């Protein structure tokens, strides 16, 4: 899955792409959460600058990551997996709301939620079944777009 137009000449993009491809499922989850957090902070910065397009681009990138997490999720893994899917849905709703309301305070609330979620995942043992599984066999590799 691709998160926007890729720019192969961007060394930072290439580094992140390699890092994500080589990561365990646990590490990949942390990297993806970090990406959502980064783009949410970029959206907040764009709101402060009254840059509507910048805010939209940042929230779109964050929504792409959440969409990827949703698409790779397996609800059949039990109650914790079902709850995790609900969390992903909540993140998506918060990102959409940020766009509709153009609100820095909504960004702050989402940043708090993301930091709590990331902290929770960071404390899990890497072998935990709660962490999203890597893409299914034959699925397209994870692709990141270059940072804005």
C-alpha positions in Angstrom: 0.0 0.0 0.0 1.3 3.4 -0.8 0.8 6.6 1.2 0.7 9.2 -1.5 3.2 9.7 -4.4 6.5 8.2 -3.7 9.7 10.1 -4.4 12.5 7.6 -4.7 15.2 10.2 -4.6 14.3 11.2 -1.1 16.9 9.6 1.2 14.8 10.1 4.4 11.9 8.3 2.6 14.2 5.4 1.5 15.5 5.1 5.1 12.0 5.0 6.6 10.9 2.5 3.9 13.8 0.1 4.7 13.3 0.6 8.5 9.6 -0.4 8.2 10.2 -3.3 5.8 12.8 -4.8 8.2 10.9 -4.2 11.4 9.1 -6.9 13.4 5.3 -6.5 13.6 5.8 -4.9 17.0 8.4 -2.4 15.7 6.3 -1.7 12.6 3.3 -0.9 14.8 5.4 1.6 16.8 6.7 3.2 13.6 3.2 3.5 12.2 1.9 5.1 15.4 4.9 7.5 15.3 3.9 8.4 11.7 0.3 9.2 12.7 1.6 11.3 15.6 4.0 13.1 13.3 1.4 14.0 10.8 -1.1 15.1 13.5 1.5 17.5 14.8 2.1 18.7 11.3 -1.7 19.3 10.9 -1.7 21.3 14.2 1.2 23.4 12.9 -0.6 24.0 9.6 -3.7 25.1 11.5 -1.6 27.7 13.4 -0.3 29.0 10.1 -3.8 29.0 8.6 -2.6 26.6 5.9 -5.7 24.7 5.0 -4.0 22.6 2.3 -1.1 21.8 4.6 -3.5 20.6 7.3 -5.5 18.5 4.8 -2.3 16.9 3.5 -1.0 16.1 7.0 -4.3 14.6 8.1 -4.6 12.7 4.8 -1.2 11.1 5.4 -2.3 10.1 9.0 -5.6 8.7 7.6 -3.7 6.6 5.1 -1.7 5.0 7.9 -4.8 4.3 10.0 -6.5 2.9 6.9 -3.5 0.6 6.3 -3.7 -0.6 10.0 -7.5 -1.2 9.5 -6.9 -3.1 6.2 -4.3 -5.4 7.8 -6.3 -6.0 11.0 -7.7 -9.5 11.8 -10.7 -9.4 14.1 -10.7 -13.1 14.5 -7.8 -12.8 16.9 -10.1 -12.3 19.9 -11.7 -9.6 22.0 -8.5 -7.5 22.2 -8.3 -7.4 18.4 -11.9 -6.3 18.1 -11.2 -3.5 20.7 -8.1 -2.5 18.7 -10.1 -2.2 15.5 -12.5 0.2 17.4 -9.5 2.2 18.5 -8.4 2.5 14.9 -11.9 3.6 13.9 -11.8 6.3 16.7 -8.5 7.6 15.4 -10.0 7.8 11.9 -13.0 9.8 13.2 -10.7 12.2 15.1 -8.7 12.9 12.0 -11.7 13.5 9.9 -13.1 15.9 12.6 -9.8 17.8 12.6 -10.4 18.5 9.0 -14.0 19.5 9.4 -13.4 21.8 12.4 -9.9 23.0 11.6 -9.1 22.7 15.3 -5.7 22.7 17.0 -7.4 21.6 20.2 -8.7 18.5 18.5 -5.1 17.8 17.3 -3.9 18.1 20.9 -6.6 15.6 22.1 -5.5 13.2 19.3 -1.8 13.6 20.2 -2.6 12.7 23.8 -4.6 9.6 22.6 -1.8 8.6 20.2 0.9 8.9 22.9 -1.1 6.8 25.3 -1.7 4.2 22.6 1.9 4.2 21.6 3.0 3.9 25.2 0.7 0.9 25.6 2.1 -0.8 22.6 5.7 -0.1 23.6 5.1 -1.9 26.9 3.8 -5.1 25.2 6.1 -8.0 24.6 7.0 -8.2 21.0 5.6 -11.7 20.8 2.1 -10.5 21.9 -0.7 -11.6 19.6 -2.4 -8.2 20.1 0.1 -6.4 17.8 -1.1 -6.2 14.2 0.3 -9.0 12.0 2.5 -8.2 9.1 0.8 -8.1 5.7 -0.6 -11.3 4.6 1.4 -13.5 2.3 1.2 -12.1 -1.2 0.0 -8.7 0.0 1.7 -5.6 -1.4 4.6 -4.4 0.8 4.2 -1.3 2.9 5.1 1.9 1.1 5.6 5.3 2.6 5.4 8.5 0.8 8.2 11.1 1.3 7.7 13.4 4.3 6.2 16.8 3.6 
